[in-house]
């Protein structure tokens, strides 16, 4: 039986083997039957969503049974009164966003891969994205889940209540667990009021320290109006401009850039508040230069700069990709040290920093690298996270690729607890074996 190559690897580029079979169930009952049979026969399962992950978590080994959720993609219902959506896990993020909009509501989680990534996978990795600073991560938008356990049992915890103090909240066993404890099949999602017109600006900053000060000032001045704060290094911007052909109305020689978005309540415009905040930042010399989008086209160009990652990944492949997290006060020193070390050890590669900062998230794309150098690249980046109250993964998950480094930012007691949970809920190691912890 021939296996379609698209089920063999995700955006990480990791390759492990050829699965025995690929199942694409249309219902929870169908999926449950597959899992029950696999668990009884000792067959290992790889769970797949939109295949946009960068940690290799969806990549099967030789002989695995693959369960891909792309056919479980229905928006089942929307409560327009309360703003709650019931959706199958294989629906794409863009489907959810568009369905919410049609119902007069707004789903706030947003990623560049919105047209491909699936909400079940977003929940399984607790995806963040561009609006975490205002709305939180995927965990904050999920009210309840239905999941299939390792023995095929269907656990329905599709609560739709904001408050529920009747014991342990079971949805949090599965959100962020990367399919190791159960397969998320359906979700109840919390929708938000449609925000007002957005205002977008691009600013130039002299250092990471100034970036953190600017973020603090913007949060204090704009409050919940601040909906995005996306920083980019000069190298990232230069590479993006080369690949997209965009031209910027600011000084492109600055060392750091930040894309700022503010949105008010429905029917209001946050443009004046953002403009005033930027004027204050210029007066205090927190920023070097800035430009406010004068049109939707301008705003789209600013975001196009930030969302050029697929082109960058293709251009620099093979790449090694990181999404670390640090307290703001430690970000500047860490980035400077890592950039210097990477320049010294890998002078032929490009090292592009960017991220969200407001949620402590720093991304790095570095490449091209020979595969033999991957471990040294990872060691160089992750070693500096020890003893910093940091994380090796803010939103991409651990999968296979980051597992060897998880002990850098999780304690022995935490790792032991993760293993105990896995052993208790999946004693045969049926679901996504080898991911996160052994």
C-alpha positions as CSV (number, residue, x, y, z in Angstrom):
1,X,0.0,0.0,0.0
2,X,1.4,3.4,-1.1
3,X,1.4,6.1,1.6
4,X,1.0,9.8,0.5
5,X,4.2,11.6,1.3
6,X,2.3,14.4,3.0
7,X,1.7,12.1,5.9
8,X,5.4,11.3,6.4
9,X,6.8,14.6,7.8
10,X,5.7,18.0,9.2
11,X,7.2,21.4,8.8
12,X,10.2,20.4,11.0
13,X,11.5,18.3,8.1
14,X,12.1,15.3,10.4
15,X,11.8,11.9,8.7
16,X,11.4,8.7,10.7
17,X,9.8,6.0,8.6
18,X,6.8,4.7,6.7
19,X,3.6,4.0,8.6
20,X,1.7,0.8,8.2
21,X,-1.6,2.6,7.4
22,X,-3.1,6.1,7.5
23,X,-6.6,6.4,8.9
24,X,-8.7,9.5,8.4
25,X,-11.8,9.0,10.5
26,X,-14.9,11.2,10.2
27,X,-16.3,10.7,13.7
28,X,-15.3,10.2,17.3
29,X,-16.8,6.7,17.3
30,X,-14.8,5.7,14.3
31,X,-11.6,7.1,15.8
32,X,-12.3,5.4,19.1
33,X,-12.7,2.0,17.4
34,X,-9.3,2.4,15.7
35,X,-7.6,3.3,18.9
36,X,-9.2,0.4,20.8
37,X,-8.0,-2.1,18.3
38,X,-4.5,-0.6,18.2
39,X,-4.2,-0.7,22.0
40,X,-5.4,-4.3,22.2
41,X,-2.9,-5.4,19.6
42,X,0.1,-3.4,20.8
43,X,0.1,-1.2,17.7
44,X,1.6,2.3,18.1
45,X,-0.3,5.3,17.0
46,X,1.0,8.6,15.5
47,X,-1.6,11.4,15.7
48,X,-1.6,14.1,13.0
49,X,-3.3,17.4,12.5
50,X,-2.4,20.1,10.0
51,X,1.3,19.0,9.9
52,X,2.5,22.5,10.6
53,X,4.5,21.6,13.8
54,X,8.2,22.3,14.1
55,X,9.1,19.8,16.8
56,X,8.5,16.6,14.8
57,X,5.6,15.5,16.9
58,X,3.4,14.3,14.0
59,X,6.1,12.3,12.2
60,X,5.4,8.6,12.2
61,X,7.9,5.7,12.6
62,X,8.1,2.6,10.5
63,X,5.0,0.5,11.0
64,X,3.0,3.1,13.0
65,X,-0.7,3.5,12.5
66,X,-1.4,7.1,11.6
67,X,-4.6,8.8,12.6
68,X,-5.0,12.1,10.8
69,X,-8.0,14.3,11.8
70,X,-8.4,16.3,8.6
71,X,-11.8,14.8,7.9
72,X,-13.1,15.6,11.4
73,X,-13.5,19.3,10.4
74,X,-17.0,20.3,11.1
75,X,-18.2,23.4,12.9
76,X,-21.0,21.6,14.8
77,X,-22.8,24.6,16.4
78,X,-22.4,28.2,17.5
79,X,-24.3,29.6,20.4
80,X,-24.7,33.2,19.2
81,X,-26.3,34.3,22.4
82,X,-23.3,33.3,24.6
83,X,-20.5,33.2,22.1
84,X,-19.6,29.5,22.3
85,X,-18.6,27.2,19.4
86,X,-18.6,23.4,19.3
87,X,-16.1,22.2,16.7
88,X,-14.4,19.0,15.6
89,X,-10.7,19.0,16.2
90,X,-9.7,18.8,12.5
91,X,-11.2,22.1,11.6
92,X,-8.6,24.6,10.6
93,X,-8.0,27.7,12.6
94,X,-9.1,29.8,9.7
95,X,-12.4,27.9,9.5
96,X,-13.1,28.7,13.1
97,X,-12.2,32.4,12.7
98,X,-14.5,32.7,9.7
99,X,-17.4,30.9,11.3
100,X,-17.1,33.1,14.4
101,X,-17.1,36.2,12.2
102,X,-20.2,35.1,10.4
103,X,-21.9,34.6,13.7
104,X,-21.0,38.1,14.9
105,X,-18.2,37.0,17.2
106,X,-14.4,36.8,17.1
107,X,-12.0,33.9,17.8
108,X,-8.7,35.5,19.0
109,X,-6.1,32.9,18.5
110,X,-4.2,33.6,15.3
111,X,-1.1,32.1,13.7
112,X,0.5,32.5,10.3
113,X,-0.4,28.9,9.5
114,X,-4.1,29.6,10.1
115,X,-5.3,28.1,6.8
116,X,-3.6,24.8,7.5
117,X,-3.2,24.2,11.2
118,X,-6.0,22.5,13.0
119,X,-7.6,23.6,16.3
120,X,-7.1,20.2,17.9
121,X,-3.4,20.5,17.2
122,X,-3.5,24.1,18.4
123,X,-4.9,22.9,21.7
124,X,-2.6,19.9,21.9
125,X,0.4,22.2,21.8
126,X,-1.3,25.1,23.6
127,X,-0.5,27.4,20.6
128,X,0.0,31.1,21.2
129,X,0.4,33.3,18.2
130,X,0.2,37.0,17.6
131,X,-2.6,38.1,20.1
132,X,-1.5,36.3,23.3
133,X,-0.7,39.6,24.9
134,X,-4.4,40.5,24.9
135,X,-6.3,37.2,24.8
136,X,-3.9,34.6,26.1
137,X,-2.9,31.2,24.6
138,X,-5.2,28.5,23.2
139,X,-5.7,27.2,26.7
140,X,-7.6,30.5,27.5
141,X,-10.0,30.0,24.6
142,X,-10.9,26.3,25.3
143,X,-13.8,25.7,27.7
144,X,-14.0,21.9,27.3
145,X,-12.7,19.0,25.2
146,X,-13.8,15.5,24.1
147,X,-10.9,13.1,24.0
148,X,-10.3,9.5,23.1
149,X,-8.1,7.8,25.7
150,X,-5.4,5.1,24.9
151,X,-7.9,2.2,25.4
152,X,-10.5,3.8,23.1
153,X,-12.6,5.2,25.9
154,X,-14.4,8.4,24.9
155,X,-14.0,11.1,27.6
156,X,-16.6,13.8,27.1
157,X,-15.6,16.9,29.1
158,X,-17.2,19.3,26.7
159,X,-18.2,21.8,29.4
160,X,-19.3,25.2,28.2
161,X,-19.2,27.0,31.6
162,X,-16.8,29.7,32.5
163,X,-16.8,28.7,36.2
164,X,-16.8,25.0,37.2
165,X,-15.3,24.0,40.6
166,X,-16.5,20.4,40.7
167,X,-13.1,18.8,40.9
168,X,-10.0,18.7,38.6
169,X,-10.6,20.4,35.3
170,X,-9.9,17.5,32.9
171,X,-9.4,19.7,29.8
172,X,-6.0,20.7,31.1
173,X,-4.8,17.1,31.0
174,X,-5.0,17.3,27.2
175,X,-4.2,20.9,26.3
176,X,-0.5,21.0,25.9
177,X,0.0,17.3,26.2
178,X,0.8,16.8,22.5
179,X,-1.5,13.8,22.1
180,X,0.4,11.7,24.7
181,X,-2.5,11.3,27.1
182,X,-5.4,11.3,24.7
183,X,-6.6,12.4,21.2
184,X,-8.6,15.6,21.3
185,X,-11.6,15.0,19.0
186,X,-14.0,18.0,19.7
187,X,-13.7,21.3,21.6
188,X,-16.0,23.9,23.0
189,X,-14.4,27.3,22.3
190,X,-15.0,30.6,23.9
191,X,-15.5,33.4,21.4
192,X,-14.9,37.1,22.0
193,X,-16.6,40.3,21.1
194,X,-15.6,41.7,17.7
195,X,-12.8,44.3,18.4
196,X,-12.9,47.8,17.0
197,X,-10.8,49.0,14.1
198,X,-7.2,48.2,14.5
199,X,-4.3,50.6,14.3
200,X,-0.9,49.2,13.2
201,X,2.6,50.8,13.5
202,X,6.2,49.7,12.8
203,X,8.9,51.2,15.1
204,X,12.7,51.0,15.1
205,X,14.4,50.4,18.4
206,X,18.1,50.5,19.5
207,X,18.3,47.5,21.8
208,X,16.4,44.7,23.4
209,X,16.4,46.6,26.6
210,X,14.6,49.5,24.9
211,X,12.2,47.0,23.4
212,X,11.2,45.8,26.9
213,X,10.8,49.4,28.1
214,X,8.7,50.2,25.1
215,X,6.5,47.2,25.8
216,X,6.0,48.2,29.4
217,X,5.1,51.7,28.4
218,X,2.7,50.5,25.8
219,X,1.0,48.1,28.2
220,X,0.6,50.9,30.8
221,X,-0.7,53.4,28.3
222,X,-2.9,51.2,26.1
223,X,-4.1,48.5,28.5
224,X,-6.2,45.9,26.8
225,X,-6.0,47.9,23.5
226,X,-2.6,46.5,23.0
227,X,-3.2,43.4,20.9
228,X,0.2,42.6,19.3
229,X,3.8,43.4,19.9
230,X,6.0,41.5,17.4
231,X,9.7,42.2,17.5
232,X,12.2,41.4,14.7
233,X,15.9,41.7,14.4
234,X,17.5,43.7,11.6
235,X,18.7,40.5,10.0
236,X,15.2,39.1,10.0
237,X,13.8,42.2,8.4
238,X,16.6,42.3,5.8
239,X,15.8,38.7,4.9
240,X,12.1,39.3,4.8
241,X,12.5,42.4,2.6
242,X,14.7,40.4,0.2
243,X,12.2,37.6,-0.2
244,X,9.0,39.7,-0.3
245,X,10.1,42.7,-2.2
246,X,8.5,45.0,0.4
247,X,9.7,48.6,1.0
248,X,9.5,50.1,4.5
249,X,8.9,53.7,5.5
250,X,11.4,53.5,8.3
251,X,15.1,53.3,8.8
252,X,15.9,49.7,7.8
253,X,19.4,49.9,9.3
254,X,18.1,49.9,12.9
255,X,19.1,46.9,15.0
256,X,15.5,46.0,16.1
257,X,12.0,46.5,14.8
258,X,8.6,46.0,16.4
259,X,5.2,45.7,14.9
260,X,2.6,47.1,17.2
261,X,-1.2,46.7,16.9
262,X,-3.8,48.3,19.0
263,X,-7.6,47.6,18.9
264,X,-10.3,49.2,20.9
265,X,-13.8,48.0,21.6
266,X,-16.3,47.4,18.8
267,X,-17.2,50.7,17.1
268,X,-14.1,52.5,18.4
269,X,-10.8,53.3,16.8
270,X,-7.5,52.9,18.8
271,X,-5.5,54.9,16.3
272,X,-5.3,58.1,18.3
273,X,-4.2,56.2,21.5
274,X,-1.5,54.4,19.6
275,X,-0.3,57.6,17.9
276,X,-0.1,59.4,21.2
277,X,1.9,56.5,22.8
278,X,4.4,56.5,19.9
279,X,4.8,60.3,20.2
280,X,5.7,59.8,23.9
281,X,8.1,57.0,23.0
282,X,9.9,59.3,20.5
283,X,10.1,62.1,23.0
284,X,11.6,59.7,25.6
285,X,13.9,58.3,22.9
286,X,12.7,54.8,23.6
287,X,12.3,54.4,19.8
288,X,14.4,55.7,16.9
289,X,11.7,56.0,14.2
290,X,8.2,54.8,13.5
291,X,5.5,54.8,10.9
292,X,1.7,54.3,11.5
293,X,-0.2,52.4,8.8
294,X,-2.3,54.9,6.8
295,X,-4.4,52.3,5.1
296,X,-5.4,48.6,5.2
297,X,-2.7,48.0,2.5
298,X,0.0,49.5,4.7
299,X,-1.0,47.4,7.7
300,X,-1.0,44.3,5.5
301,X,2.5,45.1,4.4
302,X,3.7,45.5,8.0
303,X,2.2,42.1,8.8
304,X,3.5,40.6,5.6
305,X,7.0,41.5,6.9
306,X,6.4,39.5,10.1
307,X,4.6,36.6,8.4
308,X,7.2,35.8,5.8
309,X,8.4,32.8,7.8
310,X,7.4,30.1,5.3
311,X,9.5,31.8,2.7
312,X,12.4,32.2,5.1
313,X,12.2,28.6,6.1
314,X,12.3,27.5,2.5
315,X,15.1,29.9,1.6
316,X,17.4,28.9,4.5
317,X,16.7,25.2,4.7
318,X,17.9,23.1,6.3
319,X,17.0,25.2,9.3
320,X,16.9,24.7,13.1
321,X,14.0,26.5,14.7
322,X,13.5,27.7,18.3
323,X,10.8,29.2,20.4
324,X,12.3,29.9,23.8
325,X,10.8,31.9,26.6
326,X,12.4,34.2,29.1
327,X,11.6,37.0,31.6
328,X,11.8,40.4,29.9
329,X,14.7,41.5,32.1
330,X,16.9,38.6,30.9
331,X,16.0,38.7,27.2
332,X,18.6,41.2,26.1
333,X,21.6,39.4,27.6
334,X,20.4,36.0,26.4
335,X,19.9,37.1,22.8
336,X,23.2,38.9,22.7
337,X,25.1,35.9,24.1
338,X,23.4,33.4,21.7
339,X,23.8,35.6,18.7
340,X,27.6,36.1,19.4
341,X,28.0,32.3,20.0
342,X,26.1,31.4,16.8
343,X,28.1,33.9,14.7
344,X,31.3,32.5,16.0
345,X,30.4,28.8,15.6
346,X,28.3,29.0,12.4
347,X,29.4,32.0,10.4
348,X,28.1,30.7,7.1
349,X,24.5,30.5,8.5
350,X,22.0,33.3,9.1
351,X,20.6,33.7,12.6
352,X,17.2,35.5,12.6
353,X,15.6,36.5,15.9
354,X,11.9,37.5,16.2
355,X,9.0,36.9,18.6
356,X,6.1,38.1,20.7
357,X,8.0,39.4,23.8
358,X,4.7,40.3,25.6
359,X,4.3,36.6,26.3
360,X,8.0,36.1,26.9
361,X,8.5,34.3,23.6
362,X,11.7,34.5,21.5
363,X,11.9,32.7,18.2
364,X,15.1,32.0,16.3
365,X,15.5,30.6,12.7
366,X,19.0,29.6,11.9
367,X,20.3,28.1,8.7
368,X,21.3,26.6,6.4
369,X,23.0,23.9,8.5
370,X,24.3,20.5,7.8
371,X,22.2,17.9,9.6
372,X,25.4,16.8,11.5
373,X,25.5,20.2,13.2
374,X,21.9,20.2,14.4
375,X,22.8,19.0,17.9
376,X,25.6,21.5,18.4
377,X,23.2,24.3,17.2
378,X,20.6,23.2,19.7
379,X,23.0,22.9,22.5
380,X,24.3,26.4,21.9
381,X,20.9,27.9,22.0
382,X,19.4,25.9,24.9
383,X,22.4,25.9,27.2
384,X,21.9,29.6,28.0
385,X,18.4,28.9,29.3
386,X,19.5,27.0,32.4
387,X,18.6,28.6,35.7
388,X,16.8,31.5,34.0
389,X,13.1,30.6,34.8
390,X,12.9,29.9,31.1
391,X,11.4,27.4,28.7
392,X,12.8,25.7,25.7
393,X,9.4,25.8,24.0
394,X,6.8,28.6,24.4
395,X,4.3,27.3,21.8
396,X,5.8,24.7,19.3
397,X,5.7,21.8,21.8
398,X,8.5,19.3,22.6
399,X,7.8,16.5,20.1
400,X,10.9,14.5,19.4
401,X,13.3,17.2,18.5
402,X,13.3,19.1,21.8
403,X,13.0,16.1,24.1
404,X,16.7,15.8,24.8
405,X,16.8,19.3,26.1
406,X,13.6,19.4,28.2
407,X,15.6,18.8,31.4
408,X,17.2,22.3,30.9
409,X,14.0,24.0,31.9
410,X,11.9,21.4,33.7
411,X,12.9,20.0,37.1
412,X,13.5,16.3,37.8
413,X,10.3,16.3,39.9
414,X,8.3,17.8,37.0
415,X,9.7,15.2,34.5
416,X,9.0,12.4,36.9
417,X,5.4,13.6,37.3
418,X,4.9,13.8,33.5
419,X,6.2,10.2,33.2
420,X,3.8,9.0,35.9
421,X,0.8,10.6,34.1
422,X,1.8,9.0,30.9
423,X,2.2,5.6,32.5
424,X,-1.1,5.9,34.3
425,X,-3.2,7.0,31.3
426,X,-1.4,5.1,28.6
427,X,0.3,2.1,30.2
428,X,1.1,0.4,26.9
429,X,2.6,3.5,25.3
430,X,0.0,3.4,22.5
431,X,-0.5,7.2,21.8
432,X,2.3,9.2,20.3
433,X,5.1,7.2,21.9
434,X,8.5,8.8,22.4
435,X,7.1,12.4,22.4
436,X,7.9,14.8,25.2
437,X,9.1,12.2,27.7
438,X,10.1,8.5,27.4
